[in-house]
Amino acid sequence: MQVAAATCVGGVANDAGGRQSSVVVASLATVSDPNYTLREVTDDALAYYLRHGEAPGRWVGAGAARLGLAGEVAPVELHDLFAGKDPRSGTYLTPGRGSTGRAAARAADVSVDVKAAAARLGVAEDTVRARLRAGQLDGEKVGGRWRVSVASIDAVISGAAAGGLSIAPGPDGCWSLSQAAKVAGVHPSYVKRIVTDAVPESPQADGRIPQYLVGVKDDRGRWRVEPGEVRRFMEARRPARVVPVYDLVLRAPKSVAILHALAPLLPPEELMVRGLPANLAEVVVEAHHVACTDAVALLERHAAFVRGPGGRVPVHGLTVAAFDHRSSRTGDPLLHTHHLIANAGEGIDGRRGTLDGAAIYTWARTAGHVYHARLRHELTSRLGVEFHPPHQGLADLVGMPRGVIEEFSERSHQIARQLARIGASGPKAVQAAVLDTRPAKSEATCQSPEQLAERAAHCGFGLGDLLDCLRRAPGTGLRSRREPRWGARLRMQPIAQEYA
């Protein structure tokens, strides 16, 4: 599965009549397939104009800068990031221990770094290097770092193992729980939780048979497990879920997306007469990027941690690949950015590990509010637009009729119809409806700016009406790129606020 169920946080945006449009403040999901975003990328300028593809991604975040990642995201770099590797050196960004899922994924590599080899062999890293120099392990240096052949590691393990299991049973033919855990490649505390004296009879609440390991207690009350039972457990165990990347999606309000989609059709001379930039669509994207940067910076300040011996340890920033998309799955205007956040970080104490996902989920809503607040500020300053009073952090442009917004909100209508059909409501029901009604993107659903303008015209909204949405706020003009004072204050605040 490419995308896990997303967590949508937000509310609705009101028009002047008090009616509502369903727009989430932000959504957060886990993604396991890099092609989920790469398949949208095109380098054909005509295809891009016709909205048949999207621009390549870009590296953002302090963590990316620390790794030397900047500019355009190359496909091979994104594949490495999803594999948990540094795209520059090819070394793993997190240790393999503590996650059988990561260990299993790395087992598919033809070569691994020294740290991964040491973890698989159960020896120190210096021992691995010594064996490499002595020729006891096959490997080569790539960019000054050893890469160890997986086949060589497997040969060492199989040569020291009996029947594929590397620890000899005791006199009673059984293993202790710690030995069974080491053989199975799981943590001893997990084995202690699932060991039982009989096979469970009833499934769990979700209908699945629980994981278990049948053992017996010796005369001293210690659990003993037969090798055959460990083999059964290893074969039946469900693969551990690996989270390589978090996908934070920040979406502009529908009215802003419509403005961006139709902007290429506005006559440049008319824009300049009104004191507006001729590259209006690019200015909207720039404002969107500035707002996205604020949201990512907030997560870096308040939600970026790895777990250390004394608790959570702040990291040196997040490694993020940002991909801009301009359309929904039904071809409607939807300016949004997928921020693919690597589930890895380096703590300020030098410790590397996976991120604390709970913190990211907790702060996703606030990041969404900061994004929308900054976007409104940027567009008001740059283009003189006005917004309706925000409701739950969201607002649409003044001058954009509700009928036009509804015309370009087919995905929202699909979700609403699904909820009505099943008679459900609430966040979990919405998430399920999103997945149940999700169509695949294709060129057949993509529409050019001219086609979108024709649909808007059928709703009585022409390019002249779009121009009237601009320069409504008095005293606004093309401002410099200097950050507003409130933006600087926000960066210095120890606790972020929700701007509504």
C-alpha positions as CSV (number, residue, x, y, z in Angstrom):
1,M,0.0,0.0,0.0
2,Q,1.4,3.3,-1.0
3,V,-0.3,5.7,1.5
4,A,-1.6,4.9,4.9
5,A,-4.8,6.5,6.1
6,A,-4.3,10.2,6.4
7,T,-5.1,12.3,9.4
8,C,-7.1,15.4,8.3
9,V,-7.2,18.3,10.7
10,G,-9.1,21.5,10.1
11,G,-12.5,22.8,9.5
12,V,-14.5,24.7,6.9
13,A,-14.2,28.0,5.1
14,N,-17.2,30.4,4.9
15,D,-18.3,32.7,2.2
16,A,-20.2,35.9,2.7
17,G,-23.5,34.0,2.9
18,G,-22.3,31.8,5.7
19,R,-22.2,28.7,3.5
20,Q,-19.3,26.4,4.0
21,S,-16.7,24.6,1.9
22,S,-14.9,21.6,3.3
23,V,-11.1,22.4,3.3
24,V,-8.8,20.8,5.8
25,V,-6.2,22.9,7.5
26,A,-3.6,20.2,6.8
27,S,-3.3,16.5,6.4
28,L,-0.7,14.0,7.5
29,A,-0.1,10.5,6.3
30,T,2.7,7.9,5.9
31,V,3.9,7.0,2.5
32,S,6.0,4.0,1.4
33,D,6.3,4.5,-2.4
34,P,8.5,7.3,-3.8
35,N,6.7,7.0,-7.2
36,Y,3.6,8.3,-5.5
37,T,4.9,11.8,-6.2
38,L,7.5,11.1,-8.9
39,R,4.9,9.8,-11.4
40,E,3.4,13.3,-11.5
41,V,6.7,15.0,-12.5
42,T,7.2,16.2,-16.1
43,D,10.0,18.2,-17.8
44,D,7.8,19.1,-20.8
45,A,6.9,22.8,-20.7
46,L,3.7,22.3,-22.8
47,A,2.5,19.4,-20.7
48,Y,3.1,21.5,-17.6
49,Y,1.1,24.4,-19.0
50,L,-1.8,22.0,-20.0
51,R,-1.6,20.8,-16.3
52,H,-0.7,17.3,-17.5
53,G,2.2,17.1,-15.1
54,E,4.0,18.8,-12.2
55,A,7.4,20.4,-11.6
56,P,10.2,18.4,-9.9
57,G,10.4,18.5,-6.1
58,R,12.8,20.7,-4.1
59,W,14.7,20.1,-0.9
60,V,13.7,22.1,2.1
61,G,14.3,22.0,5.8
62,A,17.4,22.4,8.0
63,G,18.0,18.7,8.0
64,A,18.3,18.6,4.2
65,A,20.8,21.5,4.3
66,R,22.8,19.7,6.9
67,L,23.1,16.7,4.5
68,G,24.1,18.9,1.7
69,L,20.8,18.5,-0.2
70,A,19.6,21.6,-2.1
71,G,17.7,22.5,-5.2
72,E,15.8,20.0,-7.3
73,V,15.0,16.5,-6.0
74,A,16.5,13.8,-8.3
75,P,14.5,10.6,-8.5
76,V,17.4,8.5,-7.2
77,E,17.7,10.8,-4.2
78,L,14.1,10.4,-3.3
79,H,14.4,6.6,-3.7
80,D,17.3,6.6,-1.3
81,L,15.4,8.8,1.2
82,F,12.5,6.3,1.2
83,A,15.1,3.5,1.8
84,G,16.3,5.4,4.9
85,K,19.6,6.4,3.3
86,D,21.5,9.6,3.0
87,P,21.1,10.4,-0.7
88,R,24.7,11.8,-0.9
89,S,26.6,9.0,0.8
90,G,24.3,6.0,0.6
91,T,24.7,5.3,4.3
92,Y,21.7,4.6,6.5
93,L,20.3,7.6,8.4
94,T,19.0,5.4,11.3
95,P,20.3,2.3,13.1
96,G,18.7,-1.0,12.1
97,R,18.3,-2.3,15.6
98,G,15.0,-1.8,17.3
99,S,12.9,-2.3,14.1
100,T,12.6,-5.7,12.5
101,G,10.8,-3.9,9.6
102,R,13.9,-1.8,8.8
103,A,16.1,-4.8,9.3
104,A,14.0,-6.8,6.8
105,A,14.1,-4.0,4.3
106,R,17.9,-3.7,4.5
107,A,18.2,-7.4,4.1
108,A,17.2,-6.9,0.5
109,D,20.2,-4.7,-0.2
110,V,23.2,-6.3,-2.0
111,S,25.4,-4.4,0.3
112,V,25.1,-2.5,3.6
113,D,27.1,-0.1,5.6
114,V,29.4,-1.2,8.5
115,K,26.8,-0.3,11.2
116,A,24.1,-2.5,9.5
117,A,26.6,-5.3,9.1
118,A,27.6,-5.1,12.8
119,A,24.0,-5.2,13.8
120,R,23.3,-8.3,11.7
121,L,26.4,-10.1,12.9
122,G,26.0,-9.1,16.5
123,V,29.5,-7.7,16.7
124,A,31.1,-4.3,17.1
125,E,31.7,-2.1,14.1
126,D,35.5,-2.2,14.6
127,T,35.2,-6.0,14.4
128,V,33.5,-5.7,11.0
129,R,36.2,-3.3,9.7
130,A,38.9,-5.7,11.0
131,R,37.3,-8.6,9.2
132,L,37.0,-6.6,6.0
133,R,40.7,-5.7,6.1
134,A,41.5,-9.4,6.8
135,G,39.4,-10.6,3.9
136,Q,37.0,-12.5,6.2
137,L,34.2,-10.4,4.8
138,D,33.6,-9.2,1.2
139,G,33.3,-5.5,0.8
140,E,34.5,-2.3,-0.9
141,K,34.9,1.3,-0.1
142,V,32.5,3.7,-1.7
143,G,33.2,7.4,-1.1
144,G,35.6,6.5,1.6
145,R,33.1,4.3,3.5
146,W,32.9,0.5,3.6
147,R,30.0,-1.3,2.0
148,V,29.7,-4.9,3.1
149,S,28.3,-7.7,0.8
150,V,25.1,-9.1,2.2
151,A,25.9,-12.5,0.7
152,S,29.2,-12.4,2.7
153,I,27.3,-11.6,5.9
154,D,24.8,-14.4,5.3
155,A,27.6,-16.9,4.6
156,V,29.1,-16.0,8.0
157,I,25.8,-16.3,9.8
158,S,24.9,-19.6,8.1
159,G,28.3,-21.0,8.8
160,A,27.9,-20.4,12.6
161,A,24.3,-21.5,12.7
162,A,22.7,-24.9,13.3
163,G,19.7,-25.5,11.1
164,G,19.5,-21.8,10.3
165,L,19.2,-20.8,14.0
166,S,22.3,-19.2,15.3
167,I,22.0,-20.2,19.0
168,A,22.2,-23.7,20.3
169,P,19.3,-24.8,22.5
170,G,19.9,-25.7,26.2
171,P,20.1,-29.3,27.6
172,D,16.3,-29.4,27.6
173,G,16.2,-28.6,23.9
174,C,14.7,-25.2,24.5
175,W,15.7,-21.5,24.5
176,S,15.2,-18.9,27.1
177,L,13.1,-15.9,26.2
178,S,16.1,-13.7,25.6
179,Q,17.6,-16.4,23.3
180,A,14.3,-16.8,21.4
181,A,14.1,-13.1,21.0
182,K,17.6,-12.9,19.5
183,V,16.9,-15.8,17.1
184,A,13.6,-14.2,16.0
185,G,15.2,-10.8,15.6
186,V,12.7,-9.0,18.0
187,H,13.2,-7.2,21.3
188,P,13.0,-9.4,24.5
189,S,10.3,-7.2,26.0
190,Y,8.1,-8.0,23.0
191,V,8.6,-11.7,23.5
192,K,7.7,-11.3,27.2
193,R,4.4,-9.7,26.2
194,I,3.3,-12.4,23.8
195,V,4.6,-15.6,25.4
196,T,1.8,-17.9,26.6
197,D,1.2,-21.5,27.7
198,A,-1.5,-22.2,25.2
199,V,-2.6,-21.1,21.7
200,P,-5.1,-18.2,21.9
201,E,-8.6,-19.3,20.9
202,S,-10.3,-16.1,20.0
203,P,-9.2,-13.4,17.5
204,Q,-8.6,-9.8,18.4
205,A,-11.3,-7.1,18.0
206,D,-10.1,-6.4,14.4
207,G,-10.6,-10.1,13.6
208,R,-6.9,-11.0,13.4
209,I,-5.2,-13.8,15.3
210,P,-2.9,-12.2,17.9
211,Q,0.8,-12.8,17.7
212,Y,1.9,-15.4,20.3
213,L,4.7,-17.7,21.3
214,V,3.9,-20.8,23.2
215,G,6.3,-21.9,25.9
216,V,6.5,-23.7,29.2
217,K,7.9,-22.7,32.6
218,D,10.7,-24.7,34.2
219,D,10.8,-25.6,37.9
220,R,12.3,-22.2,38.6
221,G,9.4,-20.4,36.9
222,R,11.4,-19.3,33.8
223,W,9.9,-19.5,30.4
224,R,11.4,-22.0,27.9
225,V,10.6,-22.1,24.2
226,E,11.2,-24.9,21.7
227,P,13.0,-24.1,18.5
228,G,10.1,-25.4,16.4
229,E,7.8,-22.9,18.1
230,V,10.2,-20.1,17.3
231,R,10.3,-21.2,13.7
232,R,6.5,-21.1,13.6
233,F,6.4,-17.7,15.1
234,M,9.0,-16.3,12.6
235,E,7.1,-17.7,9.6
236,A,3.6,-16.6,10.8
237,R,4.7,-13.2,12.1
238,R,3.2,-10.2,10.3
239,P,5.8,-8.0,8.6
240,A,6.6,-5.0,10.8
241,R,5.3,-1.7,9.4
242,V,8.0,0.6,8.4
243,V,7.4,4.3,8.2
244,P,10.0,5.8,5.8
245,V,8.4,9.1,5.2
246,Y,5.6,11.4,6.6
247,D,3.6,13.3,4.0
248,L,2.4,16.7,5.3
249,V,0.0,18.2,2.7
250,L,-0.7,21.9,2.9
251,R,-3.5,23.1,0.6
252,A,-4.4,26.6,-0.4
253,P,-8.1,27.5,-0.1
254,K,-10.1,26.6,-3.2
255,S,-10.6,30.3,-4.2
256,V,-6.8,30.8,-4.2
257,A,-6.3,27.7,-6.3
258,I,-8.8,29.0,-8.8
259,L,-7.0,32.4,-8.9
260,H,-3.7,30.5,-9.5
261,A,-5.2,28.3,-12.2
262,L,-6.8,31.1,-14.2
263,A,-4.0,33.7,-13.7
264,P,-2.0,32.7,-16.9
265,L,-5.0,33.9,-19.0
266,L,-5.0,37.4,-17.6
267,P,-3.6,40.0,-20.1
268,P,-0.1,41.1,-18.8
269,E,-0.8,44.7,-19.9
270,E,-4.0,44.8,-17.9
271,L,-2.2,43.5,-14.8
272,M,0.5,46.1,-15.1
273,V,-2.0,48.9,-15.5
274,R,-3.6,47.8,-12.2
275,G,-0.2,47.7,-10.6
276,L,-0.1,44.0,-10.5
277,P,2.8,41.7,-11.5
278,A,2.6,40.2,-15.0
279,N,3.7,36.8,-13.6
280,L,0.6,36.6,-11.3
281,A,0.5,32.8,-11.1
282,E,4.2,32.7,-10.0
283,V,3.6,35.3,-7.3
284,V,0.7,33.1,-5.9
285,V,3.1,30.2,-5.8
286,E,5.8,32.3,-4.1
287,A,3.3,33.3,-1.4
288,H,2.3,29.6,-1.1
289,H,6.0,28.6,-0.7
290,V,6.6,31.3,1.9
291,A,3.7,30.0,4.0
292,C,4.8,26.4,3.6
293,T,8.3,27.4,4.8
294,D,6.8,28.9,8.0
295,A,4.8,25.7,8.6
296,V,7.9,23.4,8.2
297,A,9.9,25.8,10.4
298,L,7.3,25.5,13.1
299,L,7.5,21.7,13.0
300,E,11.3,21.9,13.2
301,R,11.1,24.0,16.3
302,H,8.4,22.2,18.2
303,A,7.9,18.7,16.7
304,A,11.3,17.4,15.5
305,F,12.7,14.9,18.1
306,V,14.4,11.5,18.3
307,R,14.2,9.4,21.3
308,G,17.2,9.3,23.6
309,P,18.1,7.6,26.9
310,G,16.7,10.6,28.9
311,G,13.6,11.1,26.7
312,R,13.1,13.1,23.6
313,V,16.1,14.8,22.0
314,P,15.7,17.8,19.6
315,V,17.1,17.2,16.1
316,H,19.1,19.4,13.8
317,G,16.1,20.1,11.6
318,L,14.0,18.0,9.2
319,T,14.9,16.5,5.8
320,V,12.0,17.4,3.5
321,A,11.3,16.8,-0.2
322,A,8.6,19.2,-1.3
323,F,6.4,18.5,-4.4
324,D,3.9,21.1,-5.7
325,H,0.7,19.9,-7.2
326,R,-1.9,22.1,-8.9
327,S,-4.9,19.8,-9.4
328,S,-7.1,17.4,-7.5
329,R,-7.7,13.8,-8.6
330,T,-10.7,15.0,-10.5
331,G,-8.8,17.7,-12.4
332,D,-10.1,20.7,-10.4
333,P,-7.8,23.5,-9.3
334,L,-6.1,22.5,-6.0
335,L,-2.8,24.2,-5.3
336,H,-1.1,22.1,-2.6
337,T,2.3,20.8,-1.6
338,H,3.3,17.3,-0.5
339,H,6.1,17.7,2.1
340,L,7.8,14.3,2.3
341,I,9.5,14.3,5.7
342,A,12.2,11.7,6.2
343,N,11.5,9.6,9.3
344,A,15.1,10.1,10.4
345,G,17.0,12.8,12.3
346,E,20.2,13.5,14.1
347,G,19.8,14.7,17.7
348,I,21.7,17.6,19.1
349,D,23.6,15.0,21.1
350,G,24.7,13.2,17.9
351,R,22.2,10.3,18.3
352,R,20.6,9.2,15.1
353,G,17.2,7.7,15.0
354,T,13.6,7.8,13.8
355,L,11.4,10.8,14.5
356,D,8.9,10.9,17.3
357,G,5.8,10.6,15.2
358,A,3.4,11.5,18.0
359,A,4.9,15.0,18.1
360,I,4.5,15.5,14.4
361,Y,0.9,14.5,14.4
362,T,0.2,16.7,17.5
363,W,1.7,19.8,15.8
364,A,0.3,19.2,12.2
365,R,-2.9,21.2,12.9
366,T,-1.0,24.2,14.3
367,A,1.4,24.0,11.3
368,G,-1.7,24.2,9.0
369,H,-3.0,27.2,10.8
370,V,0.3,29.0,10.5
371,Y,0.4,28.2,6.8
372,H,-3.0,29.6,6.1
373,A,-2.4,32.8,8.2
374,R,0.9,33.5,6.4
375,L,-0.6,32.8,3.0
376,R,-3.4,35.3,3.7
377,H,-0.8,37.9,4.8
378,E,1.4,37.3,1.7
379,L,-1.4,37.5,-0.8
380,T,-2.9,40.5,0.8
381,S,0.4,42.3,0.7
382,R,1.4,41.2,-2.8
383,L,-1.9,41.3,-4.6
384,G,-4.2,43.4,-2.5
385,V,-6.8,40.7,-2.2
386,E,-9.2,40.4,0.7
387,F,-10.4,37.4,2.6
388,H,-13.6,36.6,4.4
389,P,-13.3,36.4,8.2
390,P,-11.5,33.1,8.9
391,H,-13.5,30.2,10.4
392,Q,-11.4,27.6,12.2
393,G,-8.3,29.1,10.5
394,L,-9.7,29.0,6.9
395,A,-11.0,31.7,4.6
396,D,-11.8,32.2,0.9
397,L,-11.2,35.3,-1.3
398,V,-13.7,38.1,-1.3
399,G,-15.2,38.4,-4.8
400,M,-15.0,34.6,-5.6
401,P,-18.7,33.5,-5.9
402,R,-19.7,30.4,-4.0
403,G,-21.1,28.8,-7.2
404,V,-17.6,28.9,-8.8
405,I,-16.0,27.3,-5.7
406,E,-18.6,24.6,-5.8
407,E,-18.1,24.0,-9.5
408,F,-14.4,23.2,-8.9
409,S,-15.0,21.1,-5.7
410,E,-15.9,17.7,-7.2
411,R,-13.7,15.8,-4.8
412,S,-15.5,17.4,-1.8
413,H,-18.8,16.4,-3.4
414,Q,-17.7,12.8,-3.9
415,I,-16.7,12.6,-0.2
416,A,-20.0,14.2,0.9
417,R,-22.0,11.7,-1.2
418,Q,-20.1,8.8,0.2
419,L,-20.7,9.9,3.8
420,A,-24.4,10.4,3.0
421,R,-24.6,7.0,1.5
422,I,-23.1,5.2,4.5
423,G,-24.8,7.5,7.0
424,A,-21.6,8.3,8.8
425,S,-19.8,11.4,10.1
426,G,-16.8,12.4,12.1
427,P,-13.0,12.5,11.3
428,K,-12.5,8.8,10.9
429,A,-15.5,8.5,8.6
430,V,-14.2,11.3,6.5
431,Q,-10.8,9.6,6.3
432,A,-12.4,6.4,5.2
433,A,-14.6,8.2,2.6
434,V,-11.5,9.9,1.2
435,L,-9.8,6.6,0.6
436,D,-13.0,4.8,-0.7
437,T,-13.6,7.5,-3.3
438,R,-10.1,8.3,-4.3
439,P,-9.7,8.0,-8.1
440,A,-6.4,7.7,-9.9
441,K,-4.9,10.8,-11.5
442,S,-4.7,10.6,-15.3
443,E,-4.3,13.0,-18.3
444,A,-8.0,12.5,-19.0
445,T,-8.9,14.3,-15.8
446,C,-6.4,17.2,-16.3
447,Q,-7.7,20.4,-17.7
448,S,-5.9,23.3,-19.3
449,P,-6.4,26.9,-18.1
450,E,-8.7,27.6,-21.1
451,Q,-10.9,24.6,-20.2
452,L,-11.1,25.8,-16.5
453,A,-12.0,29.3,-17.6
454,E,-14.8,28.0,-19.8
455,R,-16.2,26.1,-16.8
456,A,-16.0,29.3,-14.7
457,A,-17.7,31.3,-17.5
458,H,-20.7,28.8,-17.3
459,C,-21.0,29.9,-13.7
460,G,-21.1,33.6,-14.8
461,F,-17.5,34.3,-13.6
462,G,-15.2,35.7,-16.3
463,L,-11.6,37.0,-16.3
464,G,-12.8,40.5,-15.6
465,D,-14.5,39.2,-12.5
466,L,-11.2,37.6,-11.5
467,L,-9.4,40.9,-11.9
468,D,-11.9,42.5,-9.6
469,C,-10.8,40.1,-6.9
470,L,-7.4,41.9,-6.9
471,R,-6.3,45.2,-5.4
472,R,-9.4,45.3,-3.3
473,A,-7.5,46.1,-0.1
474,P,-6.7,49.8,0.1
475,G,-3.1,51.0,0.3
476,T,-1.5,47.8,-0.8
477,G,1.3,47.6,-3.4
478,L,4.1,45.5,-4.6
479,R,6.2,45.1,-1.5
480,S,9.7,44.1,-1.0
481,R,10.7,40.5,-0.1
482,R,11.6,41.6,3.5
483,E,9.9,39.4,6.1
484,P,7.1,41.2,8.0
485,R,7.8,42.0,11.6
486,W,5.1,39.5,12.9
487,G,6.8,36.7,10.9
488,A,10.1,37.4,12.5
489,R,8.4,37.4,15.9
490,L,6.8,34.1,15.2
491,R,10.2,32.5,14.4
492,M,11.5,33.6,17.9
493,Q,8.5,32.6,20.0
494,P,9.1,29.5,22.2
495,I,5.5,28.4,21.8
496,A,3.7,28.6,18.6
497,Q,0.2,30.1,18.4
498,E,-2.7,29.2,16.2
499,Y,-3.6,32.1,14.0
500,A,-7.3,32.1,13.1
